[in-house]
C-alpha cells in the first residue's frame, strides 16, 4: 500500500507539471522577449556619453544646422549650413556657417565643429567637424556616429550639464611688468562691482598634462558692470560675471621666472558691492563657455580710490603701483 501511495503521489506531481508547463512555455518566453526587447530599445537609444563628452571637449562650436548650399575654397568643397539652434559657442540662429566637408542640401545635422588651422574663408571661418562630430537630425531624434538613435532633448540636457561644469585654468600666470600683464589678459577694464556671492561647491574640470581632471571646488561669483573697456572685446555697460575659485594661490606661476609665486591666500582682498576696480581677467580655456577668471588672485582686480588712483598695492604687485594714475579714465565715474 505504501508503495502504491508513493506512486500516486509521483504521478500527481508529474500531472501537475504537465498541466503547468504549457502555460509557462507559452507565456514566459513572451514576457522574457518583451523584456529583452525593452532592454534592446534602451540600449539602442542610450546616449553614448563618452563619445558626446569627447566631441564637446574638442569642439569650439556646437549647433544644429541645415545644409543650404555649397562652395569651393582652394579647390576643396565647402558646405554652407544655416544655423537652426546654438548649443554652445559663438554663433547666431539663422547665421550661415561654412563646413569643410561635402553634405547634401537639405541635410539636417548636429555639428560639433572646430575652426583651428583653417584660416579664413573670404566671408567667414571654415569649420571642421571633430571626430564623430556629425550627427544626422530629424528634428526630434539624432543618429549618433555609432548608429544609435537618441532623443535630441537628451543631447541638449547632456550638453547643458557639460556647459555648467566650470572649466578652470590649471595654472595662473603672475606678471612683473605692466605690458606683460596687459598681453597676458583677455580683457582689462574699469568696472563697478554689483554683487559678490558666497563660496559654493562647484563641479570643475581642468586640463593637466593632457588629461581632464574633474573635482569639486568652492567658487564665488563677482557680478560686474563694465564702465570703460581698456582692452579686449567688452563694451561699456555690459554686465559680466567673474568667477574666483578657492586655493587659486597654489597654482600661480611667475611668467618671467616660471617659479611658483607664494603670496598665500590672504594676500589679496575681495571687492565688495559698489567698489569701482581696475580688472584684469582671462577667459575660460574652453571658448564655448562665457566664463571669466581673475588673471591671478593678486592682480585680478585693484580698487580705484575716489581721487582716481589705485589702492596701495603690496610688493607682490610690481606691475601695478600706486602712482599708476587712472584719472583720464575715471574722472567721470565719481560725480
C-alpha positions as CSV (number, residue, x, y, z in Angstrom):
1,X,0.0,0.0,0.0
2,X,2.8,2.4,0.9
3,X,4.4,1.7,-2.5
4,X,1.2,2.4,-4.3
5,X,0.7,5.6,-2.3
6,X,4.1,6.9,-3.3
7,X,3.5,6.0,-7.0
8,X,0.2,8.0,-6.9
9,X,1.9,11.0,-5.3
10,X,4.6,10.8,-8.0
11,X,2.0,10.6,-10.8
12,X,0.1,13.5,-9.4
13,X,3.3,15.6,-9.3
14,X,4.0,14.7,-13.0
15,X,0.5,15.5,-13.9
16,X,0.7,18.9,-12.2
17,X,4.0,19.7,-14.0
18,X,2.5,18.6,-17.3
19,X,-0.5,20.9,-16.8
20,X,1.5,23.9,-15.7
21,X,4.5,23.7,-18.2
22,X,2.4,24.6,-21.3
23,X,1.3,27.8,-19.7
24,X,4.9,28.6,-18.7
25,X,6.3,27.8,-22.1
26,X,3.6,29.9,-23.8
27,X,3.8,32.9,-21.6
28,X,7.2,33.2,-20.0
29,X,9.1,33.4,-23.2
30,X,6.8,36.2,-24.4
31,X,7.5,38.1,-21.2
32,X,11.2,37.5,-21.5
33,X,11.1,38.5,-25.1
34,X,9.3,41.7,-24.2
35,X,11.9,42.5,-21.5
36,X,14.7,41.8,-23.9
37,X,13.0,43.9,-26.5
38,X,12.7,46.8,-24.0
39,X,16.3,46.4,-22.9
40,X,17.4,46.4,-26.5
41,X,15.4,49.6,-27.2
42,X,17.0,51.3,-24.2
43,X,20.4,50.1,-25.3
44,X,19.8,51.2,-28.9
45,X,18.6,54.7,-27.8
46,X,21.0,55.1,-24.9
47,X,23.2,58.2,-25.2
48,X,26.8,57.5,-25.7
49,X,28.0,60.0,-23.1
50,X,31.7,59.1,-23.6
51,X,31.5,60.0,-27.3
52,X,29.5,63.1,-26.6
53,X,31.9,64.4,-24.0
54,X,34.9,63.9,-26.3
55,X,33.0,65.8,-29.1
56,X,32.1,68.5,-26.7
57,X,35.7,69.0,-25.4
58,X,37.2,69.1,-29.0
59,X,34.6,71.5,-30.5
60,X,34.6,75.3,-30.4
61,X,31.0,75.5,-31.8
62,X,28.1,73.1,-31.4
63,X,25.0,73.7,-33.5
64,X,22.0,72.1,-35.1
65,X,22.1,73.2,-38.7
66,X,20.7,72.5,-42.2
67,X,22.8,72.3,-45.3
68,X,21.7,75.1,-47.8
69,X,24.4,75.1,-50.4
70,X,28.0,74.5,-51.4
71,X,31.0,76.5,-52.4
72,X,34.7,75.8,-53.3
73,X,37.7,77.2,-51.5
74,X,41.2,76.3,-52.5
75,X,39.9,73.5,-54.7
76,X,38.1,71.9,-51.8
77,X,34.3,71.6,-51.4
78,X,32.8,73.7,-48.6
79,X,29.2,73.2,-47.4
80,X,27.1,76.1,-46.3
81,X,24.9,75.5,-43.3
82,X,22.1,77.6,-41.9
83,X,22.2,77.5,-38.1
84,X,18.9,76.4,-36.5
85,X,19.9,76.2,-32.9
86,X,23.1,77.0,-31.0
87,X,24.0,74.6,-28.2
88,X,27.4,76.1,-27.3
89,X,29.8,78.6,-28.8
90,X,29.7,81.9,-30.7
91,X,27.0,81.8,-33.4
92,X,23.6,83.2,-34.1
93,X,20.4,81.4,-35.1
94,X,19.9,81.8,-38.9
95,X,23.6,82.6,-39.4
96,X,25.3,80.8,-42.3
97,X,28.5,78.9,-41.4
98,X,30.9,77.1,-43.7
99,X,32.0,73.5,-43.0
100,X,34.9,71.8,-44.8
101,X,33.1,68.7,-45.9
102,X,30.5,67.8,-48.6
103,X,26.9,67.4,-47.5
104,X,23.6,67.1,-49.3
105,X,21.4,70.2,-49.5
106,X,18.5,69.8,-47.1
107,X,20.5,67.5,-44.8
108,X,20.0,68.4,-41.1
109,X,22.7,67.7,-38.5
110,X,24.0,68.4,-35.1
111,X,27.6,69.6,-35.8
112,X,30.5,69.6,-33.3
113,X,32.9,71.9,-35.1
114,X,36.5,73.1,-34.6
115,X,37.9,76.1,-36.5
116,X,41.6,75.7,-35.8
117,X,44.3,75.7,-38.5
118,X,41.7,76.5,-41.2
119,X,42.3,80.2,-41.7
120,X,39.6,82.5,-43.0
121,X,37.1,81.9,-45.9
122,X,36.5,85.2,-47.7
123,X,33.3,85.9,-45.9
124,X,33.7,83.7,-42.7
125,X,35.6,81.0,-40.9
126,X,35.8,77.5,-42.2
127,X,34.8,74.9,-39.6
128,X,35.9,71.3,-39.5
129,X,33.9,68.6,-37.8
130,X,35.6,66.9,-34.9
131,X,35.9,63.1,-34.8
132,X,32.4,61.6,-34.6
133,X,31.1,65.2,-34.6
134,X,28.4,64.9,-37.3
135,X,25.0,63.5,-36.2
136,X,22.1,63.4,-38.5
137,X,19.0,65.0,-37.1
138,X,15.3,64.6,-37.8
139,X,14.3,67.5,-35.6
140,X,13.3,65.3,-32.6
141,X,15.9,62.4,-32.8
142,X,19.6,62.3,-33.6
143,X,21.5,59.4,-35.2
144,X,24.9,59.3,-33.5
145,X,28.1,58.2,-35.2
146,X,27.8,54.6,-33.8
147,X,24.3,54.3,-35.3
148,X,22.3,54.8,-32.2
149,X,19.1,56.9,-32.3
150,X,18.6,59.2,-29.4
151,X,16.2,62.0,-28.5
152,X,17.6,65.4,-29.3
153,X,16.4,66.5,-25.8
154,X,18.9,64.0,-24.3
155,X,21.7,65.6,-26.3
156,X,20.7,69.1,-25.1
157,X,20.5,68.0,-21.5
158,X,23.9,66.5,-21.6
159,X,25.5,69.5,-23.3
160,X,23.8,71.8,-20.8
161,X,25.3,69.7,-18.0
162,X,28.7,69.9,-19.5
163,X,28.5,73.6,-20.0
164,X,27.6,74.1,-16.4
165,X,30.9,72.5,-15.4
166,X,33.4,75.2,-14.6
167,X,36.4,74.7,-16.9
168,X,39.2,76.4,-14.9
169,X,42.8,77.2,-15.8
170,X,45.3,74.6,-14.5
171,X,47.6,77.5,-13.6
172,X,47.6,81.3,-13.3
173,X,50.4,83.5,-14.6
174,X,51.8,86.4,-12.5
175,X,53.4,89.3,-14.3
176,X,56.1,91.7,-13.0
177,X,55.7,94.2,-15.9
178,X,52.6,96.1,-16.8
179,X,53.0,95.4,-20.6
180,X,53.3,91.7,-19.9
181,X,50.2,91.9,-17.7
182,X,48.2,93.5,-20.4
183,X,49.3,91.0,-23.0
184,X,48.5,88.1,-20.6
185,X,44.9,89.2,-20.1
186,X,41.9,88.7,-22.4
187,X,40.2,91.7,-21.0
188,X,41.2,94.7,-18.8
189,X,38.6,97.3,-17.9
190,X,37.2,99.6,-15.2
191,X,34.1,98.2,-13.7
192,X,31.7,98.6,-10.9
193,X,31.0,95.6,-8.6
194,X,27.3,94.8,-8.5
195,X,27.4,91.7,-6.3
196,X,29.7,89.2,-4.6
197,X,28.3,85.7,-3.9
198,X,29.5,83.4,-1.1
199,X,31.7,80.5,-1.9
200,X,29.7,77.5,-3.1
201,X,30.6,73.9,-4.1
202,X,31.1,73.8,-7.8
203,X,31.9,70.9,-10.2
204,X,35.1,71.9,-12.0
205,X,37.3,70.4,-14.7
206,X,40.8,71.3,-15.8
207,X,43.3,70.1,-18.3
208,X,46.5,68.9,-16.8
209,X,49.3,67.0,-18.6
210,X,46.9,66.2,-21.4
211,X,44.2,64.8,-19.1
212,X,40.9,66.2,-18.0
213,X,40.7,66.3,-14.2
214,X,37.3,66.6,-12.5
215,X,37.0,67.9,-9.0
216,X,34.6,69.7,-6.7
217,X,35.9,73.1,-5.7
218,X,34.4,76.1,-3.9
219,X,33.9,79.1,-6.1
220,X,32.3,82.6,-5.9
221,X,30.8,84.9,-8.5
222,X,31.5,88.6,-8.8
223,X,28.9,90.4,-10.8
224,X,30.4,93.4,-12.6
225,X,29.2,96.2,-14.9
226,X,31.8,97.4,-17.4
227,X,32.3,101.2,-17.1
228,X,35.2,101.6,-19.5
229,X,36.9,98.9,-21.6
230,X,40.6,99.5,-21.9
231,X,41.5,96.4,-23.9
232,X,39.6,93.4,-25.3
233,X,36.1,93.0,-26.7
234,X,33.8,94.0,-23.8
235,X,31.6,97.1,-24.2
236,X,30.7,99.8,-21.8
237,X,27.5,98.9,-19.9
238,X,28.0,95.2,-20.5
239,X,27.4,93.0,-17.4
240,X,29.7,90.0,-16.9
241,X,30.4,87.5,-14.1
242,X,33.9,86.9,-12.9
243,X,34.4,83.5,-11.1
244,X,37.0,83.0,-8.4
245,X,38.0,79.5,-7.3
246,X,39.3,78.7,-3.9
247,X,43.1,78.0,-3.4
248,X,44.0,79.9,-6.6
249,X,47.2,80.9,-4.9
250,X,48.5,77.3,-5.1
251,X,48.7,77.4,-8.9
252,X,50.3,80.8,-9.6
253,X,53.5,80.9,-11.7
254,X,55.8,83.9,-12.3
255,X,55.7,84.5,-16.1
256,X,59.3,85.7,-16.1
257,X,61.0,83.1,-13.8
258,X,58.5,80.2,-14.2
259,X,58.7,79.7,-10.5
260,X,55.8,79.4,-8.1
261,X,54.6,82.7,-6.5
262,X,53.9,82.1,-2.8
263,X,51.8,85.0,-1.6
264,X,49.4,82.9,0.4
265,X,45.6,83.0,0.4
266,X,45.3,86.2,2.5
267,X,47.5,88.4,0.3
268,X,44.5,90.0,-1.5
269,X,41.1,91.4,-0.6
270,X,37.9,90.5,-2.3
271,X,36.0,93.5,-3.7
272,X,32.6,94.4,-2.2
273,X,29.4,95.6,-3.9
274,X,29.8,99.2,-5.0
275,X,33.6,99.1,-5.5
276,X,35.0,100.5,-8.7
277,X,38.0,98.5,-9.7
278,X,40.5,98.0,-12.4
279,X,40.0,94.4,-13.6
280,X,42.5,92.1,-15.4
281,X,40.7,88.9,-16.4
282,X,41.2,85.9,-18.6
283,X,38.6,83.7,-20.3
284,X,38.0,80.0,-19.6
285,X,40.2,77.6,-21.5
286,X,37.0,76.3,-23.1
287,X,36.0,79.1,-25.5
288,X,32.5,77.7,-25.9
289,X,31.5,79.0,-22.5
290,X,31.5,82.6,-21.3
291,X,33.4,82.3,-18.0
292,X,35.9,84.9,-16.8
293,X,38.5,84.5,-14.1
294,X,40.9,86.9,-12.4
295,X,44.3,86.8,-14.3
296,X,45.6,85.6,-10.9
297,X,44.5,86.2,-7.3
298,X,46.9,89.0,-6.8
299,X,46.4,91.1,-9.9
300,X,42.9,90.3,-10.9
301,X,41.3,93.5,-9.5
302,X,42.6,96.6,-7.8
303,X,40.2,99.1,-6.2
304,X,40.2,102.6,-7.5
305,X,40.1,105.4,-5.0
306,X,37.8,108.4,-5.4
307,X,40.8,110.5,-6.4
308,X,41.3,108.3,-9.4
309,X,44.3,106.4,-8.1
310,X,44.7,102.8,-7.3
311,X,44.6,101.5,-3.8
312,X,48.1,100.9,-2.3
313,X,49.4,97.7,-3.8
314,X,51.7,95.3,-2.0
315,X,55.2,94.5,-3.2
316,X,53.6,91.4,-4.7
317,X,52.4,93.7,-7.5
318,X,55.4,95.4,-9.2
319,X,53.3,95.7,-12.4
320,X,50.6,97.7,-10.6
321,X,51.8,100.6,-8.5
322,X,50.2,103.4,-6.6
323,X,51.5,106.1,-8.9
324,X,49.7,104.5,-11.9
325,X,47.1,107.1,-12.2
326,X,43.7,106.4,-13.9
327,X,42.4,110.0,-13.8
328,X,41.9,110.1,-17.6
329,X,39.6,107.1,-17.3
330,X,37.9,107.5,-14.0
331,X,37.1,111.2,-13.6
332,X,33.5,110.8,-14.9
333,X,32.8,107.9,-12.6
334,X,32.7,109.9,-9.4
335,X,30.1,112.5,-9.9
